[in-house]
Amino acid sequence: MHNFSGLPAEILLLFTVLIWALYFLIYLSSPENKVNQWACICGFLLSIGVFKEYIYYRGIFEGIQVTFFQVDYALDELLNSILTAVLYYLAMPCVVVFSLYFCRMDRRHPSLFRMLCVLLFVPVVCFGMLYPWSQTREIPLSDPMAYTVVAVYNLLYGILATVPILFTLIKERKDIRFRQRRLVSLIALLPLWYWLLTLFLVHLLELESLYKLWQGNALIILGLFLYYVRHLFRDGIWGMRLNRVHFDWTGETEQVPENIRYVIHMLKNELIKLEMCTNSLRRMKIPGADRELEIMEHSVGHIQEFVRRSNSYTQKIMLSLTDVKAEELLQAAAEETAHGWKGNVEICVDPPGAVLRCDYSHMKEVLNNLVGNALDAMGEDGTLELGYRKPRKNIALISVRDTGRGIPESQINHIFELYHSGYSDGRHMGMGLYYCQNVVRAHGGYIQVKSSMSPENHGTAFILCIPVGRNISAETETDENGTDH
């Protein structure tokens, strides 16, 4: 085992695993988001510094000889040099790419973005030719000038990555997404700059007593991991938000908390009294009271609809499964909800004549909700696309796409919450998407949401992923003849 004056090898391994866990969680928070993807890539590349130290000083490959291109190498020295090259040469260009995605340059200036992505990695090729990857570990000792070049390269790339992020934060400080983007930038930049300063700047200044100071990043990563988990249960972070739900795990769980059920029951009883009073006042024909009575009757009707939907949308989903023609299902939802709408309605079913086993009534109500939301988002004109396809034999996808204004990123994680609504017109009660999610879950599936508010490509897509040929967990499942299974 090699001599080492820093942290014990086991601590280095735990440090490495902690870094991997943090950045893997960041990736899982929004797997399709390019910012999350490149943050994960950068995190894994920057963790190589700790991982190679563990492998080398733990002596895992000590004493093993390998031959490449007729040259003999000690395997532990070769691995250490290659991993060092990856860290020194490759990590920072990836960090800059992350920064460009953070600033949305890929959307605003796609041609410039692609060109920069190519140019950023040119130094990687140059360093690979000038300072062979198999000898990278010896650079600080054998060629101080080469190490200075590599150190300045990393520090400059660090500045190149940081400045656009800070500029974007300043520019968007009044934007609704500012808080989230500030949290993201903190987790990205804090460990990065600690690593750059304690590794390269310390070596450039030849502060030998501080050569292992970079390992203090372990405490920073631990703090950021706790910081990340904390925000998961608050406003959400990196595109994911977790809710704490307390339930009696020893018995049956309720979909809706008991206090909400009590409020719904109370409203129902009080509405009867209000309706009786408004009817009595209407019969009295009080002069000048018509306007006030209209307001009261409208409010009573609104609350009645709220109670009706609460009872209908929050109860347990009882499925009655039948084989439904996908095209007829989509056509029925379009005719019921989009009848008379001035925009363009497109229905695409692939393959034609496809059949889906589902609860027709619940699934049509789900589509009615999604189509209604899509029309509200588009206004009087636009394009509504209803689609069905089977990308694999065991999964069916039903999609509802619109060309509306899109959903703000800050609301995406909340739209399926009960009584959450992005509208303030009183018609939207915040139960439709909650109901849709419960129906799809009862079918054993889930809903994906994709939305954009960019002027060039705005709109929203709800994609229902329904498993085919799997057992569906439901309280009651009946066939076409009404026989209970």
Secondary structure, 3 states (H helix, E strand, C coil): CCCCCCCCHHHHHHHHHHHHHHHHHHHHHCCCCHHHHHHHHHHHHHHHHHHHHHHHHHCCCCCCEEEECCEEEEHHHHHHHHHHHHHHHHHHHHHHHHHHHHCCHHHHCHHHHHHHHHHHCHHHHHHHHHCCHHHHHHHHHHCHHHHHHHHHHHHHHHHHHHHHHHHHHHHCCCCCCHHHHHHHHHHHHHHHHHHHHHHHHHHHCCCHHHCCHHHHHHHHHHHHHHHHHHHHCCCCECCECCCCCCCCCCCCCCCCCHHHHHHHHHHHHHHHHHHHHHHHHHHHCCCCCHHHHHHHHHHHHHHHHHHHHHHHHHCCCCCCCEEEEHHHHHHHHHHHHCCCCCCEEEEEEECCCCEEEECHHHHHHHHHHHHHHHHHHHCCCCEEEEEEEEEECCEEEEEEEECCCCCCHHHHCCCCCCCCCCCCCCCCCCCHHHHHHHHHHHCCCEEEEEEECCCCCCEEEEEEEEECCCCCCCCCCECCCCCEC
